[in-house]
Amino acid sequence: MTRLQGTLIIVLAVALAAIGFGVYQKIGSSEGSSSAVTIGEPAPEYLANTLGGETVQLSDFKGEKTVMVNIWATWCQPCREEMPQLQKLYEEYKDNGLVILGVSVDGRGQEKAIRRFVESVGVTFPILYDSDKRIVWTFETIGIPQTLLIAKSGELIYRWRGRFNPQSDSAQTIVRNAVLNR
């Protein structure tokens, strides 16, 4: 190996390490502390259409409802696995002011696949269709599933990255506190 090749390998390794560190910083902790949208800050405005064509925006719920936003896709196995548990969570807390918005980031033309899946699971909470993935840019998410909990006041209070169990004791406590205390 020549001296130039050795230098190039070192430069490449340093560059890859820097990129990896940047990605690590971007992903941050499960609470989302390194995201531009951080816990305790107001959630940005976001709107999308339901599968039925109705426009829903986060500000519609401010001051009245606690909102859980679940970002998912039909091709995502962890998303599919957590959906029945999200439905159960919705049934448990909807009368206490919890709204769950399932935001599908499936590609264009996937409405039928989304409808089939939602019907097969028995989902009754609103499903928004965001084939342009505006939700990803709005909340600066990395990967799916990702679930956000927004207080009645409109502030982001929790973020789950990756598959989570909505029926776990910790998730139940977080949601219960959000709907009853905020």
Protein Blocks (a to p, Z undefined) as FASTA:
>chain_A
ZZklmmmmmmmmmmmmmmmmmmmmmnmpmkopmpmbdghiacdddddddfkopacdfklm
gokaccddddddfklmklmmmmmmmmmmmmmmmmnopacddddfbdehilmmmmmmmmmn
opabdcdddfkommmmmnopghjaddddddfkopafbdcedjddfkbmklmmmmmmmmmm
ZZ
